């Protein structure tokens, strides 16, 4: 039985879409899949939450939600506002163990970013991954600023003794700008983990069958898809504009001949 924890470099990066895509590809291989949302915030009691959205897109998934808070805030903050302490880490671990009993894959979808507090004990989704001994799949944005956010999140994952199995771009636009195309080549390096896919923008508006087909084409074989990172980089990426020496330093310009004739031994002012 496998467990995967999905986190993001921040909020609204496409975690639910990626969770559904991973679920859909696993279902296509005949696996029994469950998705667990420890804490859902910002959704009314009668509205479908993220786990229900995953089940809608990846039909056949078993959805489970442990707590729901109406305010669109971090789980610990939202829980405190209604007089609760949030979902204990043990409750999350127990729910995963229960789901693992009759599922081949259990996906835990976090809220917000890696270090968002889940409860009054200040447990985070990183602590969840460590407690479950499960790898983290990191969802990132493609645009300007994502390299720093990705590097910081990956560094925090390693600092807490967890592992990052890879990075998935949560929403890749039809017309990416220069920064996005350059970031394709950099995300894996910044994360210290492979780029495992890129979901097209608007993918959650597809019908479930079309979503499943798109998910398989947008995720790498490591997560049961057919996506090819090298081909994606060839089509959508861009080569550096200038030759480089080493990893970061541009080649120095040649020294002009006249410089050698300049007397630099005297005092300067």
C-alpha positions in Angstrom: 0.0 0.0 0.0 1.3 3.4 -0.9 0.8 6.8 0.7 1.6 10.1 -1.0 1.3 13.6 0.6 0.6 16.5 -1.8 1.8 20.0 -0.8 2.4 23.2 -2.6 4.7 26.2 -2.7 1.7 28.2 -1.5 -2.1 28.5 -1.8 -4.0 28.3 -5.1 -1.1 26.6 -7.0 -3.2 23.6 -8.2 -2.8 21.0 -5.4 -6.4 19.7 -5.8 -6.0 19.4 -9.6 -2.7 17.5 -9.2 -4.2 15.3 -6.4 -7.0 14.4 -8.8 -4.6 13.8 -11.7 -2.5 11.4 -9.6 -5.7 9.6 -8.4 -7.0 9.4 -12.0 -3.8 7.8 -13.4 -3.7 5.3 -10.5 -7.3 4.4 -11.1 -6.6 3.8 -14.8 -4.1 1.2 -13.7 -6.8 -0.6 -11.7 -5.7 0.7 -8.3 -8.0 1.4 -5.4 -7.5 5.1 -4.5 -8.5 7.2 -1.5 -7.9 10.9 -0.9 -7.8 12.4 2.6 -8.2 16.1 3.3 -7.2 16.6 7.0 -8.7 20.1 7.2 -10.9 21.9 4.7 -11.2 25.7 5.1 -13.2 28.4 3.4 -16.1 26.2 2.3 -19.6 26.1 3.6 -21.1 23.1 5.2 -23.2 22.2 2.2 -20.6 22.9 -0.5 -18.3 20.3 -2.0 -14.8 20.5 -0.6 -11.4 19.6 -2.2 -11.8 15.8 -1.5 -15.2 15.8 -3.2 -13.7 17.7 -6.2 -11.1 15.0 -6.5 -13.7 12.3 -6.4 -15.7 14.2 -9.1 -12.8 14.4 -11.4 -11.2 11.0 -10.7 -14.4 8.9 -10.4 -13.9 5.9 -8.3 -11.8 7.7 -5.7 -12.9 7.4 -2.0 -13.0 10.9 -0.5 -12.4 11.6 3.2 -12.4 14.9 5.1 -11.6 15.1 8.8 -12.6 18.7 9.6 -14.2 21.7 8.0 -14.0 25.4 9.0 -15.9 28.2 7.2 -13.2 30.9 7.3 -10.7 30.9 4.4 -7.7 30.8 6.7 -4.9 28.5 7.7 -6.5 25.4 9.4 -5.1 26.2 12.9 -6.4 29.8 12.7 -9.8 28.8 11.3 -10.2 26.2 14.0 -9.3 28.6 16.7 -12.0 31.0 15.5 -14.7 28.4 16.1 -13.2 27.4 19.5 -11.5 24.2 18.3 -7.8 23.1 18.4 -7.7 21.6 15.0 -7.1 18.1 13.7 -4.5 16.2 15.8 -1.6 14.5 14.0 -2.7 11.1 15.5 -6.2 11.5 14.0 -4.6 12.0 10.5 -2.4 9.0 10.9 -5.3 6.9 12.2 -7.4 7.9 9.2 -4.6 7.0 6.7 -4.1 3.6 8.4 -7.9 2.9 8.1 -7.9 3.9 4.4 -4.8 1.9 3.7 -6.6 -1.3 4.8 -8.7 -1.4 1.6 -6.9 0.9 -0.8 -3.8 0.6 -2.9 -3.0 4.3 -2.8 -3.9 7.0 -0.2 -3.2 10.6 -1.2 -3.2 13.2 1.6 -3.8 16.7 0.3 -2.5 19.5 2.5 -3.9 23.0 2.9 -1.9 26.0 1.7 1.9 25.5 1.8 4.2 23.1 3.5 4.5 24.9 6.9 0.9 26.0 7.4 -0.2 25.1 10.9 -2.9 22.4 11.1 -3.7 22.5 14.8 -2.9 24.1 18.1 0.2 21.9 18.5 1.5 23.6 15.3 1.8 20.4 13.3 2.3 21.0 9.6 1.9 18.9 6.5 5.6 18.3 6.7 5.0 16.7 10.1 2.2 14.6 8.5 4.6 13.3 5.9 7.2 12.5 8.4 4.8 10.7 10.7 3.4 8.6 7.8 6.9 8.0 6.4 5.4 9.1 3.1 7.0 11.1 0.3 5.8 14.6 -0.6 4.8 15.6 -4.1 5.4 19.4 -4.5 3.0 21.5 -6.6 4.5 24.7 -8.0 3.5 27.7 -10.1 5.3 28.2 -13.4 5.6 32.0 -13.3 8.1 34.6 -12.0 9.0 34.0 -8.3 8.4 30.3 -8.3 12.1 29.3 -8.3 12.6 30.9 -4.9 9.4 29.5 -3.5 10.2 26.0 -4.8 13.8 26.1 -3.4 12.6 27.3 0.0 9.9 24.6 0.2 12.3 21.9 -0.9 14.9 23.0 1.6 12.2 23.0 4.4 11.2 19.4 3.4 14.7 18.2 3.7 15.4 20.0 7.0 12.4 18.2 8.5 13.7 14.8 7.5 11.0 14.3 4.8 11.6 13.5 1.1 10.4 15.2 -2.0 9.5 12.7 -4.8 9.2 15.4 -7.4 7.6 18.6 -8.6 4.5 19.1 -10.7 3.5 22.4 -12.3 -0.1 22.9 -11.2 -1.3 25.1 -14.1 0.6 25.5 -17.3 -0.9 28.2 -19.6 -1.5 27.9 -23.3 0.8 30.9 -24.0 3.6 30.8 -21.4 5.8 33.9 -21.0 9.6 34.1 -21.0 9.9 33.5 -17.3 7.7 30.4 -17.4 9.6 28.9 -20.3 13.0 29.6 -18.6 11.7 28.1 -15.3 11.0 24.8 -16.9 14.7 24.1 -17.0 15.3 25.4 -13.5 12.5 23.9 -11.3 14.1 20.5 -10.9 17.4 21.9 -9.9 15.9 24.3 -7.4 13.8 21.5 -5.9 16.5 18.9 -5.9 13.9 16.5 -7.3 12.6 15.7 -10.8 9.9 17.6 -12.7 7.1 15.0 -12.9 4.5 16.9 -14.9 2.6 20.0 -15.9 -1.2 20.2 -15.9 -2.7 22.5 -18.5 -4.6 25.5 -17.2 -8.3 24.9 -16.9 -8.0 21.1 -16.7 -10.5 20.9 -13.9 -13.2 22.1 -16.3 -12.9 19.0 -18.3 -15.3 16.1 -18.1 -14.1 13.2 -16.0 -13.1 11.0 -19.0 -11.2 13.9 -20.6 -9.6 14.8 -17.3 -8.4 11.3 -16.9 -6.8 11.3 -20.4 -5.3 14.7 -19.9 -3.9 13.7 -16.5 -2.2 10.6 -17.9 -0.6 12.7 -20.7 0.5 15.4 -18.1 2.2 13.3 -15.5 5.4 11.4 -15.7 5.7 7.6 -15.5 6.8 7.9 -11.9 3.2 8.8 -11.1 1.7 6.4 -13.7 1.5 8.8 -16.6 3.2 9.1 -20.0 4.5 12.7 -19.8 8.1 13.2 -21.1 10.0 15.9 -19.3 12.7 16.2 -22.0 10.1 16.6 -24.7 8.1 19.2 -22.7 11.3 21.2 -22.1 12.1 21.0 -25.9 8.7 22.3 -26.9 8.0 24.8 -24.1 11.4 25.6 -22.5 14.0 28.0 -23.7 17.8 27.8 -23.8 19.9 30.4 -21.8 20.5 33.6 -23.8 24.2 33.7 -22.8 26.8 30.9 -22.4 27.6 30.2 -18.8 30.7 29.0 -16.9 29.7 26.7 -14.0 26.2 26.8 -12.7 25.5 30.5 -12.3 28.3 32.7 -13.5 28.3 34.2 -17.0 31.4 34.0 -19.1 33.5 37.1 -18.5 34.0 39.4 -21.5 37.4 39.4 -23.2 39.9 41.9 -21.9 40.5 44.6 -24.5 44.1 45.0 -25.8 44.3 48.6 -24.7 43.8 47.5 -21.1 47.2 45.8 -21.0 48.9 49.2 -21.8 47.3 51.0 -19.0 49.5 51.7 -16.0 47.6 50.6 -12.9 50.5 50.8 -10.5 50.0 54.4 -9.5 47.6 55.9 -6.9 43.9 56.2 -7.8 41.4 58.8 -6.8 
